[in-house]
Amino acid sequence: MVSDLEEARAAAAAVTDPEVPVLTIEDLGVLRGVEEAGDGRVVVTITPTYSGCPAMEVIARQVEEAVRAAGFAAVEVRTVLSPPWTTDWLTEAGRRKLAEAGIAPPARTSRSGTGTRVPVALGLRCPRCGSTSTRIVSRFGATACKAVHACRACGEPFEEFKAL
């Protein structure tokens, strides 16, 4: 039997990212938690991909609407900034969905004791043909979280979801 809280979580988890609509907020790792407050409110906690992300207001509104539509009258969406989001929070399903949409998923990062993230990528793999013979065209794509590359092997342009 599915609990009410699991239904609320499923409703929130299904909200898609308005900037990368092939991903849900669960795929992105933006959905941090769903719990019930003492007064019966459902509290959904989200973390932005970066502190100035323009999509967070839309995401928060869509999460509230989705949880209400699932039958929960009192919903609060909280945004937390700590710990900061990292592309390591992307799920394997999210990475697969990016690749299937022709967007190169980000490389995994490693963190030192100082909290500094160091991306590790020897060659960006083309999501269309799999070649690592690629070049960057622009460090900025349609959104701040993406860059534009081109594949030397198949000639196709593609976006990269930047590692953070």
N, CA and C of each residue as an Amber inpcrd file, in Angstrom:
protein
   492
   0.8400000  -1.1860000   0.0000000   0.0000000   0.0000000   0.0000000
   0.8870000   1.2520000   0.0000000   0.5410000   2.2070000  -0.8400000
   1.2970000   3.4420000  -0.9590000   0.8200000   4.4220000   0.1010000
   1.7700000   5.0000000   0.8370000   1.3930000   5.9810000   1.8540000
   1.0830000   7.3180000   1.1920000   0.3740000   8.1650000   1.9180000
   0.0530000   9.5010000   1.4090000   1.3310000  10.2770000   1.0720000
   2.3340000  10.1480000   1.9220000   3.5800000  10.8710000   1.7020000
   4.2780000  10.3860000   0.4270000   4.1900000   9.0920000   0.1390000
   4.7710000   8.5620000  -1.1000000   4.0420000   9.1230000  -2.3180000
   2.7300000   9.3230000  -2.2010000   1.9620000   9.9240000  -3.2940000
   2.3710000  11.3860000  -3.4980000   2.5670000  12.0980000  -2.4220000
   3.0060000  13.4910000  -2.5130000   4.3930000  13.5650000  -3.1390000
   5.2740000  12.6590000  -2.7270000   6.6330000  12.6210000  -3.2900000
   6.5880000  12.3080000  -4.7790000   5.7730000  11.3380000  -5.1780000
   5.6710000  10.9720000  -6.5930000   5.1720000  12.1550000  -7.4220000
   4.2110000  12.8920000  -6.8870000   3.6850000  14.0620000  -7.5990000
   4.7680000  15.1210000  -7.7690000   5.5130000  15.3950000  -6.7090000
   6.5910000  16.3860000  -6.7840000   7.6990000  15.9040000  -7.7090000
   8.0640000  14.6380000  -7.5980000   9.1720000  14.0720000  -8.3720000
   8.9130000  14.1150000  -9.8710000   7.6450000  14.1040000 -10.2820000
   7.2960000  14.0800000 -11.7030000   7.3840000  15.4480000 -12.3760000
   7.5780000  16.5170000 -11.6010000   7.6880000  17.8610000 -12.1770000
   8.9540000  17.9200000 -13.0290000   8.8140000  18.4530000 -14.2510000
   9.9760000  18.5360000 -15.1430000  10.6800000  19.8810000 -15.0070000
  11.9480000  19.8760000 -15.3550000  12.7430000  21.1010000 -15.3490000
  12.3360000  21.9240000 -16.5750000  11.9170000  23.1780000 -16.3940000
  11.4860000  23.9750000 -17.5400000  12.6090000  24.2860000 -18.5210000
  13.8600000  24.2290000 -18.0860000  14.9770000  24.5150000 -18.9810000
  15.4890000  23.2610000 -19.6910000  15.3250000  22.1030000 -19.0670000
  15.7420000  20.8270000 -19.6580000  14.5790000  19.8540000 -19.4460000
  13.5100000  20.0040000 -20.2410000  12.2700000  19.2680000 -19.9580000
  12.3330000  17.7560000 -20.1110000  13.4460000  17.2080000 -20.5730000
  13.5660000  15.7420000 -20.6020000  13.8510000  15.1990000 -19.2090000
  14.1730000  16.0960000 -18.2610000  14.5060000  15.6880000 -16.8980000
  13.4300000  16.1140000 -15.9050000  13.1620000  15.2530000 -14.9400000
  12.3180000  15.6390000 -13.8150000  13.2190000  16.2330000 -12.7440000
  12.6060000  16.8640000 -11.7580000  13.4230000  17.4080000 -10.6790000
  14.0350000  16.2860000  -9.8440000  13.4300000  15.1120000  -9.8900000
  14.0470000  13.9620000  -9.2250000  15.2730000  13.5050000 -10.0030000
  15.1750000  13.4330000 -11.3490000  16.3250000  13.0730000 -12.1790000
  17.5020000  14.0060000 -11.9070000  17.1930000  15.2980000 -11.7600000
  18.2280000  16.3110000 -11.5310000  18.8420000  16.2570000 -10.1330000
  18.1340000  15.6790000  -9.1860000  18.6050000  15.7140000  -7.8090000
  18.2200000  16.9980000  -7.1050000  17.3280000  17.7770000  -7.7120000
  16.8470000  19.0320000  -7.1290000  15.8540000  18.7610000  -5.9960000
  15.0850000  17.6780000  -6.1190000  14.1190000  17.3030000  -5.0830000
  14.8830000  16.6800000  -3.9200000  14.8670000  17.3720000  -2.7830000
  15.6560000  16.9290000  -1.6330000  14.8470000  16.1520000  -0.6150000
  13.5550000  16.4540000  -0.5100000  12.7690000  15.7450000   0.4790000
  11.3070000  16.1360000   0.4420000  10.4730000  15.2190000   0.9380000
   9.0440000  15.4650000   1.0890000   8.6720000  14.9050000   2.4530000
   8.1270000  15.7630000   3.3120000   7.7480000  15.3100000   4.6500000
   6.4650000  16.0000000   5.0920000   5.8950000  15.4680000   6.1370000
   4.6840000  16.0540000   6.6840000   5.0420000  16.8720000   7.9160000
   4.5670000  18.1150000   7.9460000   4.7760000  18.9750000   9.1110000
   3.7680000  18.5780000  10.1890000   4.0080000  19.0010000  11.4090000
   3.1280000  18.6760000  12.5280000   1.6920000  19.1140000  12.3410000
   1.4710000  20.1630000  11.5530000   0.1080000  20.6730000  11.3410000
  -0.5690000  20.0590000  10.1120000   0.0640000  19.0240000   9.5210000
  -0.5320000  18.3330000   8.3810000  -0.0950000  18.8410000   7.0190000
   0.6670000  19.9330000   6.9870000   1.1710000  20.4400000   5.7030000
   2.1700000  19.4480000   5.1120000   2.1940000  19.3790000   3.7930000
   3.2490000  18.6430000   3.0940000   4.3360000  19.6570000   2.7730000
   5.5540000  19.3700000   3.2160000   6.6820000  20.2730000   2.9810000
   7.6220000  19.6020000   1.9810000   7.8040000  20.2610000   0.8480000
   8.6860000  19.7600000  -0.2040000   9.9330000  20.6340000  -0.2000000
  11.0910000  20.0050000  -0.1290000  12.3530000  20.7370000  -0.1020000
  13.0880000  20.5350000  -1.4190000  13.5130000  21.6660000  -2.0110000
  14.2530000  21.6400000  -3.2690000  15.5340000  22.4560000  -3.1290000
  16.5160000  22.1270000  -3.9590000  17.7790000  22.8640000  -3.9980000
  18.0270000  23.2900000  -5.4340000  18.2980000  24.5700000  -5.6760000
  18.5530000  25.0200000  -7.0500000  19.8810000  24.4780000  -7.5730000
  19.9580000  24.3430000  -8.8880000  21.2050000  23.8930000  -9.4970000
  22.3030000  24.9390000  -9.3170000  21.9200000  26.1900000  -9.2300000
  22.8320000  27.2650000  -8.8130000  21.9870000  28.3830000  -8.2330000
  22.5740000  29.2060000  -7.3990000  21.7940000  30.1550000  -6.6000000
  20.9950000  31.1570000  -7.4280000  21.3990000  31.4430000  -8.6410000
  20.6630000  32.3980000  -9.4680000  19.7970000  31.7350000 -10.5190000
  19.5180000  30.4550000 -10.3780000  18.7630000  29.7190000 -11.3920000
  17.3820000  30.3340000 -11.5860000  17.0870000  30.8360000 -12.7930000
  15.7960000  31.4840000 -13.0240000  14.6240000  30.5070000 -13.0420000
  14.8920000  29.2190000 -13.1500000  13.8150000  28.2340000 -13.2310000
  13.2260000  27.8720000 -11.8690000  13.8820000  28.2210000 -10.7840000
  13.4360000  27.7700000  -9.4600000  12.0570000  28.2850000  -9.0790000
  11.7290000  29.4960000  -9.4540000  10.4020000  30.0280000  -9.1360000
   9.3270000  29.2160000  -9.8560000   9.5730000  28.8930000 -11.1060000
   8.6340000  28.0860000 -11.8830000   8.5380000  26.6810000 -11.2930000
   9.6810000  26.0820000 -10.9640000   9.6970000  24.7410000 -10.3870000
   8.9150000  24.7100000  -9.0830000   9.1510000  25.6840000  -8.2110000
   8.4440000  25.7210000  -6.9240000   6.9320000  25.8060000  -7.1290000
   6.5100000  26.6490000  -8.0640000   5.0770000  26.7890000  -8.3390000
   4.5090000  25.4810000  -8.9110000   5.2330000  24.8460000  -9.8150000
   4.7560000  23.5950000 -10.4140000   4.7260000  22.4590000  -9.3960000
   5.6850000  22.4370000  -8.4780000   5.6830000  21.4210000  -7.4180000
   4.4480000  21.6140000  -6.5410000   4.2050000  22.8400000  -6.1310000
   3.0290000  23.1080000  -5.2920000   1.7470000  22.6910000  -6.0110000
   1.6260000  23.0550000  -7.2740000   0.4300000  22.6930000  -8.0530000
   0.2890000  21.1780000  -8.1920000   1.3900000  20.4760000  -8.4470000
   1.3490000  19.0210000  -8.6360000   0.9390000  18.3050000  -7.3550000
   1.4800000  18.7490000  -6.2250000   1.1520000  18.1000000  -4.9510000
  -0.2970000  18.4110000  -4.5660000  -0.7440000  19.6330000  -4.8100000
  -2.1600000  19.9640000  -4.5640000  -3.0730000  19.1250000  -5.4540000
  -2.7210000  18.9770000  -6.7240000  -3.5300000  18.1870000  -7.6550000
  -3.5900000  16.7190000  -7.2430000  -2.5810000  16.2650000  -6.4920000
  -2.5750000  14.8840000  -5.9960000  -3.4390000  14.7250000  -4.7490000
  -4.0810000  15.8310000  -4.3160000  -5.0320000  15.7440000  -3.2130000
  -4.5630000  16.2980000  -1.8860000  -3.4930000  17.0660000  -1.8850000
  -2.9650000  17.6310000  -0.6420000  -3.2560000  19.1240000  -0.6230000
  -4.0680000  19.5540000   0.3270000  -4.5300000  20.9440000   0.3640000
  -3.4600000  21.9160000   0.8450000  -2.6820000  21.5190000   1.8300000
  -1.6850000  22.4220000   2.4130000  -0.2910000  21.9790000   1.9880000
   0.3530000  22.7830000   1.1320000   1.6660000  22.4490000   0.5900000
   2.5920000  23.6410000   0.7690000   3.7900000  23.3610000   1.2340000
   4.8250000  24.3930000   1.3360000   6.0470000  23.8920000   0.5880000
   6.6190000  24.7510000  -0.2480000   7.8450000  24.4060000  -0.9610000
   8.9700000  25.2530000  -0.3680000   9.9830000  24.5790000   0.1480000
  11.1430000  25.2590000   0.7370000  12.3490000  25.0990000  -0.1790000
  13.1020000  26.1650000  -0.3210000  14.3400000  26.1260000  -1.0900000
  15.5090000  26.1980000  -0.1200000  16.4160000  25.2280000  -0.2270000
  17.6130000  25.2260000   0.6120000  18.8400000  25.3120000  -0.2880000
  19.8390000  26.0350000   0.1810000  21.0540000  26.2490000  -0.6150000
  22.2460000  25.4250000  -0.1340000  22.1070000  24.8070000   1.0260000
  23.2310000  24.0720000   1.5790000  22.7970000  22.6590000   1.9570000
  23.5460000  21.6590000   1.5660000  24.7420000  21.7430000   0.7410000
  24.3790000  22.1500000  -0.6820000  25.3240000  22.7850000  -1.3820000
  25.0280000  23.2260000  -2.7450000  24.8600000  22.0350000  -3.6810000
  23.9780000  22.2070000  -4.6490000  23.7210000  21.1730000  -5.6470000
  24.9800000  20.9010000  -6.4530000  25.1400000  19.6870000  -6.8800000
  26.2390000  19.2950000  -7.7640000  25.6820000  18.3660000  -8.8300000
  26.3070000  18.3500000  -9.9870000  25.8460000  17.4610000 -11.0500000
  26.0100000  15.9920000 -10.6570000  26.7520000  15.7170000  -9.6160000
  26.8370000  14.3440000  -9.1100000  25.4910000  13.8650000  -8.5900000
  24.5710000  14.7780000  -8.3060000  23.2380000  14.4080000  -7.8180000
  22.3120000  13.9540000  -8.9390000  22.7220000  14.1430000 -10.1890000
  21.9290000  13.6300000 -11.2970000  21.8310000  12.1200000 -11.1750000
  20.6360000  11.5850000 -11.3450000  20.4640000  10.1330000 -11.2640000
  20.9960000   9.4790000 -12.5420000  21.1950000   8.1760000 -12.4820000
  21.6020000   7.4440000 -13.6820000  20.5190000   7.5600000 -14.7540000
  19.2520000   7.5260000 -14.3470000  18.1580000   7.7030000 -15.3050000
  18.2430000   9.0840000 -15.9540000  18.5720000  10.1000000 -15.1680000
  18.7230000  11.4520000 -15.6980000  19.8660000  11.5430000 -16.6920000
  20.9830000  10.9210000 -16.3840000  22.1290000  10.9110000 -17.3010000
  21.7580000  10.2150000 -18.6180000  21.0220000   9.1070000 -18.5050000
  20.5920000   8.3720000 -19.6860000  19.6320000   9.2160000 -20.5250000
  18.6890000   9.9020000 -19.8600000  17.7220000  10.7450000 -20.5700000
  18.4200000  11.8880000 -21.3060000  19.4370000  12.4830000 -20.6820000
  20.1890000  13.5460000 -21.3530000  20.8240000  13.0100000 -22.6230000
  21.5170000  11.8830000 -22.5130000  22.1880000  11.3010000 -23.6740000
  21.1830000  10.9580000 -24.7760000  20.0320000  10.3910000 -24.3870000
  19.0080000  10.0490000 -25.3760000  18.4380000  11.2820000 -26.0600000
  18.4740000  12.4230000 -25.3840000  17.9850000  13.6810000 -25.9620000
  19.0720000  14.4000000 -26.7550000  20.2530000  13.7820000 -26.8650000
  21.3480000  14.3950000 -27.6200000  22.1360000  15.4100000 -26.8260000
  22.0410000  15.3720000 -25.4920000  22.7860000  16.2770000 -24.6170000
  23.8060000  15.4420000 -23.8540000  25.0810000  15.7930000 -23.9760000
  26.1210000  15.0410000 -23.2800000  25.9600000  15.2290000 -21.7800000
  25.8230000  14.1250000 -21.0300000  25.7150000  14.2690000 -19.5750000
  27.0370000  14.7710000 -18.9940000  26.9830000  15.4210000 -17.8350000
  28.2150000  15.9450000 -17.2380000  29.1030000  14.8330000 -16.7060000
  30.3980000  15.1340000 -16.6680000  31.3470000  14.2180000 -16.0520000
  31.1050000  14.2140000 -14.5480000  31.4350000  13.1340000 -13.9140000
  31.3760000  13.0770000 -12.4480000  32.4650000  14.0080000 -11.9170000
  32.2250000  14.5790000 -10.7440000  33.2150000  15.4460000 -10.1250000
  33.7470000  14.7800000  -8.8690000  34.8870000  15.2720000  -8.4170000
  35.4110000  14.8000000  -7.1330000  35.6260000  16.0360000  -6.2790000
  35.4700000  15.8820000  -5.0000000  35.6060000  17.0200000  -4.0940000
  36.8300000  16.8280000  -3.2100000  37.5750000  17.9010000  -3.0490000
  38.6930000  17.8540000  -2.1120000  38.1650000  18.2350000  -0.7360000
  39.0020000  18.1810000   0.2460000  38.5960000  18.5370000   1.6020000
  38.1680000  19.9860000   1.7390000  38.5180000  20.8380000   0.7750000
  38.1510000  22.2510000   0.8430000  36.7920000  22.5190000   0.2140000
  36.1810000  21.4990000  -0.3570000  34.8930000  21.7080000  -1.0070000
  35.0270000  22.1080000  -2.4610000  36.2400000  22.2190000  -2.9660000
  36.4490000  22.5650000  -4.3560000  36.0880000  21.3800000  -5.2380000
  35.3390000  21.6450000  -6.2900000  34.9800000  20.5890000  -7.2310000
  35.9410000  20.6350000  -8.4090000  36.4050000  19.4710000  -8.8050000
  37.3210000  19.3710000  -9.9240000  36.7080000  18.4470000 -10.9690000
  36.2550000  18.9920000 -12.1120000  35.6960000  18.1070000 -13.1290000
  36.7890000  17.2430000 -13.7390000  36.4520000  15.9970000 -13.9960000
  37.3980000  15.0710000 -14.5900000  36.8020000  14.6090000 -15.9170000
  37.3750000  15.0850000 -17.0160000  36.9020000  14.6840000 -18.3330000
  38.0750000  14.6870000 -19.3020000  38.3910000  13.5510000 -19.8620000
  39.4920000  13.4620000 -20.8030000  39.0450000  13.7960000 -22.2180000
  37.8300000  13.4860000 -22.5290000  37.2730000  13.7910000 -23.8370000
  35.7670000  13.6910000 -23.7410000  35.0730000  14.6920000 -24.2270000
  33.6190000  14.6780000 -24.1570000  33.0980000  13.7440000 -25.2370000
  32.2720000  12.7940000 -24.8470000  31.7300000  11.8000000 -25.7760000
  30.4940000  12.3590000 -26.4760000  30.4820000  12.2520000 -27.7970000
  29.3280000  12.6860000 -28.5890000  28.1420000  11.7850000 -28.2490000
  26.9990000  12.3620000 -27.8580000  25.8480000  11.5410000 -27.5080000
  25.1850000  10.8860000 -28.7300000  25.5780000  11.2960000 -29.9190000
  24.9850000  10.7280000 -31.1310000  25.7750000   9.5250000 -31.6480000
  27.1060000   9.6780000 -31.8000000  27.8960000   8.5780000 -32.3790000
  28.8650000   7.9400000 -31.3890000  29.0940000   8.5770000 -30.2360000
  29.9700000   8.0220000 -29.2170000  31.4350000   8.4070000 -29.3420000
  31.7900000   9.1480000 -30.3650000  33.1870000   9.5520000 -30.5540000
  33.6180000  10.5370000 -29.4700000  34.8980000  10.4850000 -29.1000000
  35.4470000  11.4840000 -28.1830000  36.2210000  12.5610000 -28.9430000
  36.1550000  12.5180000 -30.2590000  36.7880000  13.5460000 -31.0840000
  35.7870000  14.6880000 -31.2510000  35.7340000  15.5360000 -30.2240000
  34.7780000  16.6380000 -30.1990000  35.4910000  17.9450000 -29.9020000
  34.8260000  19.0330000 -30.1940000  35.3940000  20.3580000 -29.9000000
  34.3030000  21.2470000 -29.3450000  34.7150000  22.2010000 -28.5210000
  33.7540000  23.1490000 -27.9600000  33.5140000  24.2690000 -28.9730000
  32.2570000  24.6150000 -29.1590000  31.8790000  25.6990000 -30.0570000
  31.6170000  26.9570000 -29.2390000  30.9090000  26.7880000 -28.1150000
  30.6100000  27.9140000 -27.2330000  30.4760000  27.4010000 -25.8020000
  31.0580000  28.0870000 -24.8590000  30.9610000  27.6900000 -23.4570000
  29.5660000  27.9390000 -22.8910000  28.7360000  28.6600000 -23.6330000
  27.3790000  28.9550000 -23.1830000  26.3900000  28.5190000 -24.2400000
  25.3990000  27.7250000 -23.8170000  24.3530000  27.2570000 -24.7130000
  23.0760000  28.0280000 -24.4810000  21.9620000  27.3660000 -24.7190000
  20.6510000  27.9990000 -24.5690000  20.3790000  28.4040000 -23.1270000
  20.9990000  27.6980000 -22.1840000  20.8860000  28.0470000 -20.7660000
  22.2830000  28.0730000 -20.1800000  22.4350000  28.6960000 -19.0300000
  23.7510000  28.8290000 -18.4070000  24.3540000  27.4820000 -18.0210000
  23.5300000  26.4600000 -17.8710000  24.0400000  25.1620000 -17.4350000
  24.4940000  24.2860000 -18.5920000  24.4440000  24.8040000 -19.8290000
  24.8440000  24.0000000 -20.9760000  25.8910000  24.7210000 -21.8190000
  26.7080000  23.9410000 -22.5400000  27.6880000  24.4440000 -23.4950000
  27.4090000  23.7550000 -24.8270000  27.9060000  24.3440000 -25.9220000
  27.6870000  23.7920000 -27.2500000  29.0020000  23.2140000 -27.7750000
  28.9170000  21.9920000 -28.2870000  30.0700000  21.2930000 -28.8450000
  29.7360000  20.8210000 -30.2520000  30.7400000  20.3570000 -30.9670000
  30.5390000  19.7210000 -32.2650000  31.4030000  18.4770000 -32.3030000
  30.9070000  17.4610000 -32.9840000  31.6260000  16.2000000 -33.1120000
  32.4150000  16.2260000 -34.4180000  33.6950000  15.9270000 -34.3240000
  34.5260000  15.8760000 -35.5250000  34.2450000  14.6080000 -36.3340000
  33.7680000  13.5650000 -35.6970000  33.5270000  12.2940000 -36.3830000
  32.2400000  12.3200000 -37.2100000  31.1170000  12.6960000 -36.5830000
  29.8340000  12.6710000 -37.3140000  29.4140000  14.0580000 -37.7910000
  30.0980000  15.1130000 -37.3140000  29.8030000  16.4660000 -37.7560000
  28.6220000  17.1300000 -37.0830000  27.9640000  16.4300000 -36.1760000
  26.7610000  16.9620000 -35.5430000  27.0910000  17.8580000 -34.3440000
  26.3650000  18.9590000 -34.2040000  26.5010000  19.7660000 -32.9830000
  25.6930000  19.1030000 -31.8680000  26.0870000  19.3510000 -30.6250000
  25.3330000  18.8390000 -29.4830000  25.6330000  19.7120000 -28.2700000
  24.7190000  19.6470000 -27.2970000  24.9000000  20.3930000 -26.0560000
  25.5090000  19.4950000 -25.0010000  26.2070000  20.1210000 -24.0890000
  26.7570000  19.4350000 -22.9060000  26.1040000  20.0490000 -21.6830000
  25.6400000  19.2190000 -20.7700000  25.1660000  19.6910000 -19.4830000
  26.4240000  19.8350000 -18.6250000  26.7930000  21.0780000 -18.2740000
  28.0650000  21.3440000 -17.5960000  28.1500000  20.6940000 -16.2190000
  29.3220000  20.2040000 -15.8960000  29.5750000  19.6410000 -14.5750000
  29.7680000  20.7770000 -13.5740000  29.1380000  20.6530000 -12.4210000
  29.2920000  21.6320000 -11.3440000  29.6700000  20.9080000 -10.0900000
